[in-house]
């Protein structure tokens, strides 16, 4: 019998995740962990089931049927098994409602995202509409329309699968994605005074949601982003048919996240409700973006963890050049370097989650609120780029098998590419960071310094890097072009400094339990350097390339 290589096996995502266990122990007391255990275990069990199913059965993608056999327009979308299971999992295990519970220490978001972290890699990106729904909750609360809140939130937070509503986000038009100033979808009042939407949305995530938040320009409101209103729409009639005025033109053929039904739609009089005065819609949707970017971060972490788990298991099973891959110093070192970066990213991502819960609970002081506003886009942009790199490296660690479709490994890389694109590209977020910094990185640097464990020798290079970032800001701010050109380097520098800081806190907590691995991960992470600011040579190169 010829030799046949064993493929990587997925260990239980809860029971075998040392980083997650250390964080749970440091974050929750024993009774809180016990209350979480049933949901986390069930979601880990489901992850194993979904992984096995994905390897054994052909991939299911959504299918749009525009017309029925008799010529009636139906726009029916057939969904995958995993998607059809998502509603019950969401309501049963608190993937949405747990984030809105009251917690004395503001840990409701930590409890929610522990669940999300375990569920995401198994969800076929059902987490996308969950993220949008979570963001819609934040936007509705910020808007203060008590009637709309009373109407929609009980559905968004339902523990009954039959009553659950999901929300989409309709922003992107053919004129562009992040630059919404040229949006052409128009809102007009009908004879009864109700708003109705007209136009085309080029990209709508999770079109199967029962509701959506949409940007539209009220008729006669003028040009520019400030004139856009934010509108709430319900997509379905009581019998399940689409609302009048909503047509699905096509489903998008995407690089990855193919199980997620993303659609191009035409609006021809769809009824809508304005969130407050129909102006400044971009400002009103900002609370939603803070939430969805946090989901993006946590989902990127989950994808990195899945890729690392499979690559590490494969290293135990694959023998080459006289021994197991895991025993080869270079291969082991490669895996260790990725694990260290992942652990730093985990510390930053869940640090943002912890801050989010404290901010929403009114427990964060002014400095922490300001830090949270900067760290949210920083975490999203860095973890999004890191997920692509680590997933690519993990496929390479599996050799040729990493390039073979039915191993399931290539899908990890295709799906990971969405993280730096969805909810703001790296450059867009880097410019958002510039706006959030206002007076420069010094206030964030002061907050990060205050988080470091006392007398930790690893603090010195982080503090030196923060000082360098502040000096660079002072020099670059005199010339807006230079400041914007260096925004990505500044953002990556600050993200890595924040990750090192929060990983140091995690290492201190783990050390009290005899766990030295986070401290080792911190040292390894910092070996790769923190500074990503452009130097004068880089500036000159950018200027030359810009002329081309």
C-alpha positions as CSV (number, residue, x, y, z in Angstrom):
1,X,0.0,0.0,0.0
2,X,1.4,3.4,-1.0
3,X,1.9,5.9,1.7
4,X,-1.0,8.3,2.2
5,X,-0.5,11.5,4.2
6,X,-2.9,12.2,7.0
7,X,-4.4,15.6,6.8
8,X,-4.6,18.1,9.7
9,X,-7.3,17.5,12.2
10,X,-9.1,20.2,14.1
11,X,-8.9,19.9,17.8
12,X,-11.8,21.2,19.9
13,X,-11.6,25.0,19.5
14,X,-12.5,25.7,23.1
15,X,-10.7,22.9,24.9
16,X,-7.4,23.2,23.0
17,X,-7.1,27.0,22.8
18,X,-4.6,28.0,25.5
19,X,-4.8,31.7,24.6
20,X,-8.5,31.8,25.0
21,X,-8.4,29.9,28.3
22,X,-5.9,32.3,29.7
23,X,-8.0,35.2,28.7
24,X,-11.2,33.7,30.1
25,X,-9.4,33.1,33.4
26,X,-8.0,36.6,33.6
27,X,-11.3,38.3,32.6
28,X,-14.1,36.4,34.4
29,X,-14.5,35.0,37.9
30,X,-15.2,31.4,38.5
31,X,-19.0,31.8,38.6
32,X,-19.0,33.9,35.4
33,X,-16.9,31.3,33.6
34,X,-19.3,28.6,34.7
35,X,-22.2,30.5,33.3
36,X,-20.4,30.8,30.0
37,X,-19.3,27.2,29.8
38,X,-22.3,25.6,28.3
39,X,-22.6,28.1,25.4
40,X,-18.8,28.0,24.7
41,X,-18.7,24.2,24.7
42,X,-21.7,23.9,22.4
43,X,-20.2,26.4,20.0
44,X,-16.9,24.5,20.0
45,X,-18.8,21.3,19.4
46,X,-20.6,22.9,16.5
47,X,-17.2,24.1,15.0
48,X,-16.0,20.5,14.9
49,X,-19.3,19.4,13.2
50,X,-19.2,22.2,10.6
51,X,-15.5,21.6,9.8
52,X,-16.1,17.9,9.2
53,X,-19.1,18.6,7.1
54,X,-17.2,21.1,5.0
55,X,-14.6,18.5,4.2
56,X,-17.1,15.7,3.4
57,X,-19.8,17.5,1.3
58,X,-19.6,19.9,-1.6
59,X,-19.7,23.6,-0.7
60,X,-23.1,25.2,-0.8
61,X,-23.4,28.6,-2.2
62,X,-26.5,30.9,-2.3
63,X,-28.6,30.6,-5.5
64,X,-30.9,33.3,-6.7
65,X,-34.1,32.3,-8.6
66,X,-35.5,35.5,-10.1
67,X,-38.7,34.1,-11.7
68,X,-40.9,31.1,-10.8
69,X,-42.1,28.6,-13.4
70,X,-45.2,30.8,-14.2
71,X,-43.3,34.1,-14.8
72,X,-43.9,35.6,-11.4
73,X,-41.0,37.7,-9.9
74,X,-39.9,35.9,-6.7
75,X,-36.2,36.8,-6.1
76,X,-35.9,33.6,-4.0
77,X,-32.5,33.0,-2.5
78,X,-31.6,29.4,-1.5
79,X,-29.1,29.3,1.5
80,X,-26.6,26.7,2.7
81,X,-27.2,24.3,5.6
82,X,-24.9,26.3,7.8
83,X,-26.8,29.5,7.1
84,X,-30.1,27.9,7.8
85,X,-28.7,26.7,11.2
86,X,-27.5,30.2,12.1
87,X,-30.7,31.6,13.5
88,X,-31.2,28.9,16.1
89,X,-27.5,29.0,17.2
90,X,-27.8,32.8,17.5
91,X,-30.8,32.8,19.7
92,X,-29.9,29.7,21.7
93,X,-26.3,30.8,22.5
94,X,-26.6,34.5,22.8
95,X,-24.5,35.7,19.9
96,X,-26.5,38.9,19.9
97,X,-28.5,39.3,23.1
98,X,-25.6,38.5,25.4
99,X,-23.9,41.7,24.3
100,X,-26.7,43.9,25.6
101,X,-27.0,42.3,29.0
102,X,-26.2,44.4,32.1
103,X,-22.9,43.5,33.8
104,X,-21.6,45.2,36.9
105,X,-18.1,45.3,35.5
106,X,-19.0,46.0,31.9
107,X,-18.1,42.5,30.7
108,X,-21.2,41.8,28.6
109,X,-19.2,42.4,25.4
110,X,-16.4,40.1,26.5
111,X,-18.9,37.3,27.1
112,X,-20.6,38.0,23.7
113,X,-17.3,38.0,21.7
114,X,-16.0,34.9,23.4
115,X,-19.0,33.2,21.8
116,X,-18.4,35.0,18.5
117,X,-14.8,34.0,18.4
118,X,-15.7,30.3,18.7
119,X,-18.6,30.4,16.3
120,X,-17.2,32.5,13.4
121,X,-14.9,30.0,11.7
122,X,-17.7,27.5,11.6
123,X,-20.4,30.0,10.5
124,X,-19.8,30.4,6.8
125,X,-19.8,34.1,7.6
126,X,-23.3,34.1,9.1
127,X,-21.4,36.4,11.5
128,X,-21.7,39.1,8.8
129,X,-25.5,39.8,9.4
130,X,-24.9,39.3,13.1
131,X,-22.3,42.1,13.0
132,X,-24.6,44.3,11.0
133,X,-27.5,43.7,13.4
134,X,-25.4,44.4,16.4
135,X,-24.3,47.7,14.7
136,X,-27.9,48.5,13.8
137,X,-28.8,48.2,17.5
138,X,-26.1,50.7,18.4
139,X,-27.3,53.1,15.6
140,X,-30.9,52.9,16.7
141,X,-30.1,53.5,20.3
142,X,-27.9,56.5,19.4
143,X,-30.7,57.8,17.2
144,X,-33.1,57.9,20.2
145,X,-36.3,57.1,18.3
146,X,-38.2,55.4,21.0
147,X,-40.9,54.0,18.8
148,X,-38.4,52.5,16.3
149,X,-36.3,51.1,19.2
150,X,-39.4,49.5,20.7
151,X,-40.4,48.1,17.3
152,X,-37.0,46.6,16.2
153,X,-34.9,45.8,19.2
154,X,-37.1,43.0,20.7
155,X,-36.6,41.2,17.3
156,X,-32.9,41.9,17.1
157,X,-32.4,40.6,20.6
158,X,-34.9,37.8,20.5
159,X,-34.2,34.4,22.1
160,X,-36.8,32.9,19.9
161,X,-35.5,31.8,16.5
162,X,-38.9,32.4,14.9
163,X,-38.9,36.1,16.0
164,X,-35.3,37.0,15.2
165,X,-34.6,39.8,12.8
166,X,-31.3,40.4,11.1
167,X,-30.2,43.7,9.6
168,X,-28.2,44.6,6.6
169,X,-26.2,47.8,5.8
170,X,-26.8,49.5,2.4
171,X,-24.2,52.1,1.8
172,X,-22.2,51.1,-1.3
173,X,-23.2,52.5,-4.7
174,X,-21.6,52.4,-8.1
175,X,-19.9,55.7,-7.5
176,X,-17.7,54.0,-4.8
177,X,-17.5,52.4,-1.4
178,X,-16.0,54.5,1.3
179,X,-16.6,57.8,-0.5
180,X,-20.3,58.0,0.0
181,X,-20.5,61.7,-0.8
182,X,-21.6,60.9,-4.4
183,X,-24.4,58.6,-3.3
184,X,-27.3,58.8,-5.8
185,X,-30.1,56.8,-4.1
186,X,-32.8,59.3,-3.5
187,X,-35.4,59.5,-0.7
188,X,-38.7,61.1,-1.6
189,X,-41.9,61.6,0.4
190,X,-45.1,60.0,-1.0
191,X,-48.6,61.6,-0.9
192,X,-49.0,60.2,2.6
193,X,-45.8,61.8,3.8
194,X,-43.8,58.6,4.1
195,X,-40.3,58.3,2.8
196,X,-39.6,56.0,-0.2
197,X,-36.2,55.1,-1.6
198,X,-35.2,55.1,-5.3
199,X,-32.0,54.0,-6.9
200,X,-29.4,51.3,-7.0
201,X,-27.2,49.8,-4.2
202,X,-24.2,48.1,-5.7
203,X,-23.2,45.9,-2.7
204,X,-25.5,44.9,0.1
205,X,-24.2,42.4,2.6
206,X,-26.5,39.7,3.8
207,X,-29.5,40.8,1.7
208,X,-31.6,38.1,3.4
209,X,-31.9,40.2,6.6
210,X,-35.4,41.3,7.5
211,X,-34.2,44.9,7.9
212,X,-31.5,47.3,6.8
213,X,-30.0,50.7,7.5
214,X,-29.6,52.6,4.2
215,X,-28.0,55.9,3.3
216,X,-30.1,58.0,0.9
217,X,-30.2,61.6,-0.3
218,X,-33.5,63.4,0.4
219,X,-34.8,65.0,-2.7
220,X,-33.6,68.6,-2.9
221,X,-31.2,68.2,0.0
222,X,-28.1,69.1,-2.1
223,X,-24.8,67.5,-2.7
224,X,-22.2,66.1,-0.3
225,X,-22.1,63.6,2.5
226,X,-23.7,65.9,5.0
227,X,-26.9,65.9,3.0
228,X,-27.4,62.2,3.2
229,X,-30.0,60.8,5.6
230,X,-30.0,57.4,7.4
231,X,-33.1,55.3,6.9
232,X,-34.5,52.1,8.4
233,X,-36.2,49.7,6.1
234,X,-38.0,46.4,6.5
235,X,-37.3,44.1,3.6
236,X,-40.2,41.6,4.0
237,X,-43.9,41.6,4.1
238,X,-45.8,39.6,6.8
239,X,-46.1,36.7,4.4
240,X,-42.4,36.6,3.8
241,X,-42.5,38.2,0.3
242,X,-40.2,41.1,-0.5
243,X,-41.5,44.5,0.1
244,X,-42.8,46.4,-2.9
245,X,-40.0,48.5,-4.4
246,X,-37.2,46.1,-3.6
247,X,-35.7,43.9,-6.4
248,X,-32.6,41.7,-6.3
249,X,-30.7,42.3,-9.5
250,X,-28.0,39.7,-8.9
251,X,-25.8,38.0,-6.3
252,X,-22.1,39.0,-6.3
253,X,-19.5,36.5,-7.5
254,X,-16.8,37.0,-4.9
255,X,-13.3,35.8,-4.2
256,X,-14.2,34.4,-0.8
257,X,-17.1,34.5,1.7
258,X,-19.1,32.8,-1.1
259,X,-21.7,31.3,1.2
260,X,-22.6,34.8,2.3
261,X,-25.4,36.2,0.0
262,X,-24.2,39.6,-1.1
263,X,-26.5,41.3,-3.6
264,X,-26.9,44.2,-6.0
265,X,-30.4,45.7,-5.6
266,X,-32.7,48.1,-7.2
267,X,-35.0,50.3,-5.1
268,X,-38.2,51.7,-6.7
269,X,-40.3,53.2,-4.0
270,X,-39.2,51.0,-1.0
271,X,-40.9,52.4,2.2
272,X,-38.4,53.7,4.7
273,X,-38.3,55.5,8.1
274,X,-35.8,58.3,8.7
275,X,-33.6,58.1,11.8
276,X,-34.3,61.6,13.1
277,X,-33.8,64.5,10.8
278,X,-32.8,63.1,7.3
279,X,-29.4,64.7,7.4
280,X,-25.9,63.8,8.6
281,X,-26.5,60.1,7.9
282,X,-22.8,59.3,7.9
283,X,-22.4,60.6,11.4
284,X,-25.5,58.7,12.5
285,X,-24.1,55.4,11.1
286,X,-20.8,55.9,12.9
287,X,-22.0,53.9,16.0
288,X,-22.7,51.0,13.7
289,X,-19.2,51.1,12.2
290,X,-17.6,51.0,15.6
291,X,-19.4,47.8,16.3
292,X,-19.0,46.1,12.9
293,X,-15.2,46.9,12.9
294,X,-14.9,45.2,16.3
295,X,-16.7,42.2,14.8
296,X,-14.2,42.3,11.9
297,X,-11.3,42.2,14.3
298,X,-12.7,39.3,16.3
299,X,-13.5,37.3,13.1
300,X,-10.0,37.9,11.8
301,X,-8.7,36.5,15.1
302,X,-10.9,33.5,14.7
303,X,-9.7,32.8,11.2
304,X,-6.0,33.2,12.2
305,X,-6.6,30.7,15.0
306,X,-8.2,28.2,12.7
307,X,-5.4,28.4,10.2
308,X,-2.7,28.1,13.0
309,X,-4.5,25.2,14.6
310,X,-4.5,23.2,11.3
311,X,-0.9,24.1,10.4
312,X,0.3,23.1,13.8
313,X,-1.5,19.8,13.8
314,X,-0.2,19.1,10.3
315,X,3.3,19.7,11.5
316,X,2.8,16.8,14.0
317,X,1.5,14.5,11.3
318,X,3.8,15.3,8.4
319,X,7.2,13.6,8.2
320,X,9.9,14.9,5.9
321,X,13.7,14.7,5.8
322,X,13.8,12.0,8.4
323,X,11.5,13.4,11.0
324,X,8.2,15.2,11.9
325,X,8.0,18.8,10.7
326,X,7.4,20.0,14.2
327,X,10.9,18.8,15.1
328,X,12.6,20.8,12.4
329,X,14.0,23.9,14.0
330,X,13.1,26.2,11.1
331,X,9.6,25.0,10.8
332,X,9.0,25.2,14.5
333,X,10.4,28.7,14.6
334,X,8.1,29.8,11.7
335,X,5.1,28.5,13.6
336,X,6.2,30.1,16.8
337,X,6.7,33.5,15.2
338,X,3.1,33.4,13.8
339,X,1.7,32.2,17.1
340,X,3.4,35.2,18.8
341,X,1.9,37.7,16.4
342,X,-1.5,36.0,16.8
343,X,-1.3,36.2,20.6
344,X,-0.5,39.9,20.4
345,X,-3.4,40.5,18.0
346,X,-5.7,38.5,20.4
347,X,-4.6,40.8,23.3
348,X,-5.4,43.9,21.2
349,X,-8.7,42.6,19.8
350,X,-10.1,41.5,23.1
351,X,-8.7,44.6,24.8
352,X,-10.9,46.6,22.4
353,X,-13.9,44.4,23.3
354,X,-13.3,45.0,27.0
355,X,-13.1,48.7,26.5
356,X,-16.3,48.6,24.4
357,X,-18.2,47.0,27.2
358,X,-16.9,49.5,29.7
359,X,-17.7,52.5,27.5
360,X,-21.3,51.3,26.8
361,X,-21.7,50.7,30.6
362,X,-20.5,54.1,31.5
363,X,-17.6,52.6,33.4
364,X,-14.7,54.0,31.3
365,X,-13.1,57.3,32.2
366,X,-12.5,60.0,29.6
367,X,-9.0,58.8,28.7
368,X,-10.2,55.2,28.2
369,X,-13.1,56.4,26.0
370,X,-10.6,58.4,23.8
371,X,-8.3,55.4,23.6
372,X,-11.2,53.1,22.6
373,X,-12.1,55.5,19.7
374,X,-8.5,55.2,18.3
375,X,-7.9,51.5,19.1
376,X,-11.1,50.3,17.4
377,X,-9.9,51.3,13.8
378,X,-6.3,50.4,14.7
379,X,-7.3,46.9,15.7
380,X,-9.4,46.4,12.7
381,X,-6.8,47.5,10.2
382,X,-3.9,45.6,11.7
383,X,-5.7,42.3,12.4
384,X,-7.2,42.4,8.9
385,X,-3.8,42.6,7.2
386,X,-2.3,40.1,9.6
387,X,-5.1,37.6,9.0
388,X,-4.2,37.5,5.3
389,X,-0.5,37.1,6.0
390,X,-0.8,34.4,8.7
391,X,-3.4,32.4,6.8
392,X,-1.2,32.5,3.6
393,X,1.8,31.3,5.7
394,X,-0.2,28.5,7.2
395,X,-1.2,27.3,3.8
396,X,2.5,27.3,2.8
397,X,3.3,25.3,6.0
398,X,1.1,22.6,4.6
399,X,3.0,22.4,1.4
400,X,1.3,21.5,-1.8
401,X,-1.8,20.3,0.2
402,X,-2.3,23.9,1.2
403,X,-3.1,24.7,-2.5
404,X,-5.5,21.8,-3.1
405,X,-9.1,22.9,-3.0
406,X,-10.7,19.9,-1.3
407,X,-8.4,20.0,1.7
408,X,-10.4,23.1,2.7
409,X,-7.3,25.1,3.2
410,X,-7.5,27.5,0.2
411,X,-10.9,28.7,1.4
412,X,-9.3,30.0,4.5
413,X,-7.1,32.3,2.5
414,X,-9.8,33.5,0.2
415,X,-12.1,34.3,3.1
416,X,-9.4,36.1,5.0
417,X,-9.0,38.6,2.2
418,X,-12.3,40.2,3.2
419,X,-11.0,41.5,6.6
420,X,-8.8,44.3,5.2
421,X,-11.6,45.3,2.8
422,X,-14.9,45.0,4.7
423,X,-15.9,48.0,6.8
424,X,-13.0,50.2,5.6
425,X,-9.8,49.4,3.8
426,X,-6.4,49.8,5.5
427,X,-5.8,53.2,4.0
428,X,-9.3,54.5,4.8
429,X,-9.0,53.4,8.4
430,X,-5.5,54.9,8.6
431,X,-7.0,58.3,7.7
432,X,-9.8,57.6,10.3
433,X,-7.1,57.1,12.9
434,X,-5.6,60.5,11.9
435,X,-9.0,62.1,12.6
436,X,-9.4,60.2,15.9
437,X,-6.0,61.3,17.1
438,X,-6.9,65.0,16.8
439,X,-3.8,66.4,18.6
440,X,-1.5,63.5,17.8
441,X,-0.6,60.2,19.3
442,X,0.7,61.6,22.6
443,X,-2.7,61.0,24.5
444,X,-2.9,57.4,23.3
445,X,0.7,56.9,24.2
446,X,0.0,58.2,27.7
447,X,-2.9,55.8,28.1
448,X,-0.8,52.9,26.9
449,X,2.0,53.7,29.3
450,X,-0.4,53.6,32.1
451,X,-1.4,50.0,31.2
452,X,2.1,48.6,31.4
453,X,2.8,46.3,34.4
454,X,5.1,48.0,36.9
455,X,8.9,47.5,36.3
456,X,8.4,45.4,33.1
457,X,11.7,45.6,31.1
458,X,9.8,45.1,27.8
459,X,8.2,48.5,28.3
460,X,11.3,50.4,27.2
461,X,11.2,49.7,23.5
462,X,7.4,50.4,23.4
463,X,7.8,53.7,25.1
464,X,10.7,54.7,22.8
465,X,8.5,53.8,19.8
466,X,5.6,55.9,21.1
467,X,8.0,58.8,21.6
468,X,9.2,58.4,18.0
469,X,5.6,58.3,16.7
470,X,4.9,61.6,18.6
471,X,8.0,63.2,17.2
472,X,7.1,62.1,13.7
473,X,3.6,63.5,14.1
474,X,4.9,66.9,15.2
475,X,7.2,67.1,12.1
476,X,4.7,65.7,9.6
477,X,1.7,67.7,10.8
478,X,3.2,70.8,9.2
479,X,2.6,69.3,5.8
480,X,-0.8,67.6,5.3
481,X,0.4,65.6,2.3
482,X,3.3,64.1,4.3
483,X,1.0,63.4,7.3
484,X,-1.5,61.5,5.1
485,X,1.2,59.6,3.2
486,X,2.5,58.3,6.5
487,X,-0.8,57.5,8.0
488,X,-0.6,53.8,7.4
489,X,2.9,53.5,8.9
490,X,1.7,55.5,11.9
491,X,-1.4,53.3,12.4
492,X,0.6,50.1,12.1
493,X,3.2,51.4,14.6
494,X,0.5,52.4,17.1
495,X,-1.4,49.1,16.6
496,X,1.8,47.1,17.3
497,X,2.6,49.2,20.4
498,X,-1.0,48.7,21.7
499,X,-0.8,45.0,21.0
500,X,2.5,44.7,22.9
501,X,1.1,46.7,25.8
502,X,-2.0,44.6,26.2
503,X,-0.1,41.3,25.7
504,X,2.2,42.4,28.5
505,X,-0.8,42.8,30.8
506,X,-2.0,39.3,29.7
507,X,1.5,37.9,30.4
508,X,1.5,39.4,33.9
509,X,-1.9,37.8,34.7
510,X,-0.8,34.4,33.2
511,X,2.4,34.5,35.2
512,X,0.5,34.4,38.5
513,X,-0.8,31.1,37.3
514,X,2.6,29.7,36.3
515,X,2.0,30.2,32.6
516,X,5.1,31.7,31.0
517,X,4.1,31.4,27.4
518,X,2.5,34.8,27.0
519,X,5.7,36.5,28.2
520,X,7.6,34.4,25.7
521,X,5.1,35.4,23.0
522,X,5.6,39.1,23.9
523,X,9.4,38.9,23.6
524,X,9.1,37.1,20.3
525,X,6.6,39.6,18.9
526,X,8.8,42.5,19.8
527,X,11.8,40.9,18.0
528,X,10.1,41.8,14.8
529,X,10.1,45.5,15.7
530,X,7.4,48.0,16.4
531,X,8.3,51.0,14.3
532,X,6.5,51.2,10.9
533,X,6.9,54.9,10.3
534,X,8.1,56.0,6.9
535,X,11.6,57.4,6.7
536,X,13.0,60.1,4.4
537,X,14.0,57.6,1.8
538,X,10.5,56.2,1.8
539,X,9.1,59.7,1.4
540,X,11.3,60.3,-1.6
541,X,10.4,57.0,-3.2
542,X,6.7,57.8,-2.7
543,X,7.1,61.2,-4.4
544,X,8.9,59.7,-7.4
545,X,6.3,56.9,-7.8
546,X,3.4,59.4,-7.5
547,X,4.8,61.3,-10.6
548,X,4.5,58.1,-12.6
